[in-house]
Amino acid sequence: MPQFFLPKDSKVNPHGRVHKAAGAHHSRTFRIYRFDPESPESPRIDTFELDAKAAGPMVLDALIQIKATIDSTLTFRRSCREGICGSCAMNLNGMNRLACTTATEDLRGDIRIYPLPHMPVVKDLVPDLTQFYAQYALVGPWLRTSTPAPPDRERLQSKEEQERIDRPAACILCACCSTACPSYWWNAERFLGPAALLAAYRWIVDSRDEASGERLDQLEDPFRLYRCHTIMNCTDVCPKDLNPAKAIVEIKKLLVTRRL
């Protein structure tokens, strides 16, 4: 009979270290994924109790307090604290979100904090986004033209042309969408994922770009584009209320119509 074994460090110990809140009348419990690649210890879930009033309104506030007052080894990314940079994307109570814009009072029960799913973990709540950024770079997320720019002005757009790219250009590359996509989980090395395809669409429909045909040629592939099955997880979790699934459908429509 064949035997199957989980990969190293894939089995998580649910009973890690416990840090109680001393003297708190009303506390919130945070159960946080911990993993240190330099330690022989398997990944574990540590439990932290914080005074609800002192923890701050957002999940990121609680993480900062835990790192500052309880466990300085806790590792996570953060920067703007305004939902702009995307650095603090993580999985909160089973959904990919930004810790800086997620209020603790909106999460019921114990707050379970994990890194973004189905990505290699650098440490604790920090995923390795090397492949994610490489796929973003693959779509050429910059203006490509063959004609020189006017010498006396910028490349202009009408209001309607600008509105076509306004929302897709608002992506902050937090990776919430791609790491929520089952097709990306199963084919991460070949399927570009919602974030990269949204970026591709943003430039394909940009009236100033002159490489739309080349961009579409690059995407017409059984895996790069067509592994999307419109599950819509990407749209559900986007913290900027963007619609990567619709952008992917529009790319597919453009590929079909240019054959007619």
C-alpha positions in Angstrom: 0.0 0.0 0.0 1.5 3.4 -0.9 2.3 5.8 1.9 2.0 9.6 1.6 3.9 12.1 3.8 3.3 15.8 4.3 6.2 18.0 3.3 8.6 19.2 6.0 7.2 22.1 8.1 3.6 21.6 6.7 2.2 20.2 9.9 1.4 22.9 12.4 1.4 22.5 16.1 -1.8 24.1 17.4 -0.6 24.3 21.0 2.2 26.8 20.9 3.2 29.4 23.6 0.4 31.2 25.5 0.7 34.8 26.7 -2.1 35.8 29.1 -3.4 39.3 29.6 -2.8 40.2 33.3 -5.6 42.1 35.0 -7.6 42.7 31.8 -11.4 43.0 32.3 -12.2 42.5 28.6 -9.5 40.8 26.5 -9.3 39.7 22.9 -7.4 36.5 22.0 -5.1 36.4 19.0 -4.0 33.0 17.6 -1.0 33.7 15.4 1.0 31.4 13.1 4.7 31.3 14.0 7.5 29.8 11.9 11.2 30.4 12.0 13.2 28.6 9.2 16.4 28.9 11.4 14.8 26.9 14.2 14.3 23.1 14.2 10.9 23.6 15.7 7.8 22.9 13.5 5.4 25.8 12.8 3.1 26.5 15.7 0.2 28.6 16.8 0.9 31.0 19.6 -1.9 32.5 21.7 -1.8 36.2 22.8 -4.4 37.8 25.0 -4.6 41.6 24.9 -6.7 44.2 26.8 -9.3 45.1 24.2 -9.2 48.8 25.1 -5.4 49.0 24.9 -5.0 46.9 21.7 -6.1 49.6 19.3 -8.9 49.5 16.7 -7.2 47.6 13.9 -5.6 44.1 13.7 -2.3 45.8 12.8 -2.4 47.9 16.0 -2.7 44.6 18.0 0.2 43.1 16.1 2.4 46.1 16.7 1.5 46.0 20.4 2.3 42.3 20.7 5.7 42.9 19.0 6.4 45.9 21.2 5.3 44.6 24.6 5.1 40.8 24.5 7.2 39.1 21.8 9.7 41.2 19.8 10.5 38.2 17.6 7.0 38.3 15.9 7.6 39.1 12.3 5.3 40.8 9.8 5.3 43.4 7.1 3.8 46.8 7.4 4.3 50.3 6.1 1.6 52.9 5.4 -1.1 51.8 7.8 -3.6 53.4 5.4 -4.5 50.6 3.0 -2.3 51.9 0.3 1.0 49.9 0.3 -0.5 46.4 0.6 2.4 45.3 2.9 0.3 44.0 5.7 -1.8 41.5 3.7 -2.4 38.4 5.6 -5.1 35.8 6.3 -7.5 36.9 9.1 -10.1 34.4 10.3 -9.9 32.6 7.0 -10.0 35.5 4.6 -7.2 37.5 3.0 -7.3 41.1 4.2 -5.1 44.0 5.0 -4.4 44.1 8.8 -4.3 47.9 8.8 -7.9 48.3 7.5 -9.5 45.3 9.3 -11.1 46.3 12.7 -10.8 43.8 15.5 -14.4 44.4 16.4 -15.5 43.2 12.9 -13.9 39.7 13.6 -15.9 37.4 15.9 -14.3 35.2 18.5 -10.6 34.4 18.6 -8.7 36.3 15.9 -6.8 33.8 13.8 -3.8 35.3 11.9 -1.9 33.4 9.3 0.3 34.4 6.4 -1.2 34.6 2.9 -2.1 31.0 1.9 -0.3 28.7 -0.5 2.9 30.7 -0.5 6.4 29.8 0.9 6.8 31.5 4.3 9.9 33.5 5.0 9.1 33.9 8.7 5.9 34.0 10.7 3.4 36.2 8.8 5.8 37.1 5.9 5.2 35.2 2.7 7.8 34.9 -0.1 6.4 37.0 -2.9 9.3 36.5 -5.3 7.3 34.6 -7.9 4.3 36.9 -7.5 6.4 39.9 -8.4 8.1 38.0 -11.3 4.7 37.3 -12.8 3.8 40.9 -12.5 7.0 41.9 -14.3 6.3 39.3 -17.0 3.2 41.3 -18.3 5.4 44.4 -18.9 3.5 46.8 -16.6 4.7 50.0 -18.3 3.8 52.1 -21.3 5.1 50.5 -24.5 5.1 52.7 -27.7 6.9 52.8 -31.0 6.1 56.4 -32.0 8.0 59.2 -30.2 6.1 61.4 -27.7 5.1 64.8 -28.9 7.9 67.3 -28.2 5.7 69.9 -26.7 3.3 68.0 -24.5 2.5 64.7 -22.8 0.6 61.8 -24.3 -2.9 62.9 -23.7 -6.1 60.9 -23.0 -9.8 61.8 -23.0 -11.7 61.6 -19.8 -13.4 58.4 -21.1 -10.1 56.8 -22.0 -8.7 57.6 -18.5 -11.7 56.1 -16.8 -11.1 52.8 -18.5 -7.8 52.4 -16.7 -8.7 54.3 -13.5 -9.9 51.3 -11.4 -7.5 48.6 -12.7 -4.6 51.0 -12.1 -5.6 51.2 -8.4 -4.2 47.7 -7.6 -1.7 47.9 -4.7 -0.1 44.5 -5.3 -1.0 43.1 -1.9 -1.4 39.6 -3.4 -4.7 39.0 -1.6 -6.4 38.1 -4.8 -3.9 35.7 -6.3 -3.4 33.8 -3.0 -7.2 33.4 -2.7 -7.4 31.8 -6.1 -7.6 28.0 -6.3 -6.4 28.0 -9.9 -3.3 29.9 -8.7 -2.8 27.4 -5.9 -2.8 24.5 -8.3 -0.8 26.1 -11.2 1.2 28.9 -9.6 4.2 28.3 -11.8 2.3 28.7 -15.1 -1.0 30.6 -14.3 -0.2 34.3 -14.0 -2.9 34.9 -11.4 -5.5 37.7 -11.0 -3.1 40.5 -9.9 -0.8 40.1 -12.9 -3.7 39.7 -15.3 -5.4 42.8 -13.9 -2.2 44.7 -14.6 -2.0 43.3 -18.1 -5.6 44.4 -18.8 -4.8 47.9 -17.5 -2.2 48.3 -20.2 -4.0 46.5 -23.0 -6.9 49.0 -22.8 -4.7 52.0 -22.2 -5.2 54.3 -25.3 -1.6 55.5 -25.2 -0.1 52.0 -25.3 0.8 50.6 -28.8 1.6 47.0 -27.8 -1.8 45.6 -27.2 -1.5 43.0 -29.9 1.8 41.8 -28.4 0.4 41.8 -24.9 -2.6 39.6 -26.1 -0.2 37.3 -28.0 1.8 36.8 -24.8 -1.4 35.9 -22.8 -2.9 33.5 -25.3 -1.8 30.4 -23.5 -3.6 27.5 -21.9 -2.1 28.2 -18.6 -1.1 31.9 -18.4 -4.7 33.1 -18.9 -7.1 30.2 -19.4 -6.6 28.6 -16.0 -9.0 31.2 -14.6 -12.4 29.5 -14.1 -14.1 32.7 -12.8 -14.4 31.4 -9.2 -14.5 35.1 -8.1 -12.5 34.7 -4.9 -10.2 37.4 -6.2 -13.0 39.9 -6.4 -14.4 38.9 -3.1 -11.1 39.6 -1.2 -9.8 42.7 -3.0 -9.3 45.4 -0.3 -9.6 48.1 -3.0 -12.9 46.8 -4.3 -11.4 46.0 -7.7 -12.7 43.3 -10.0 -9.8 41.1 -11.4 -12.2 38.5 -12.5 -14.0 40.9 -14.9 -10.7 42.1 -16.3 -9.7 38.5 -17.1 -13.1 38.0 -18.8 -12.5 41.1 -20.9 -9.0 39.9 -22.0 -10.6 36.6 -23.1 -13.3 38.6 -25.1 -10.5 40.6 -26.8 -8.7 37.4 -27.8 -11.9 36.0 -29.3 -13.0 39.2 -31.1 -9.6 39.8 -32.8 -10.0 36.3 -34.5 -13.3 37.3 -36.1 
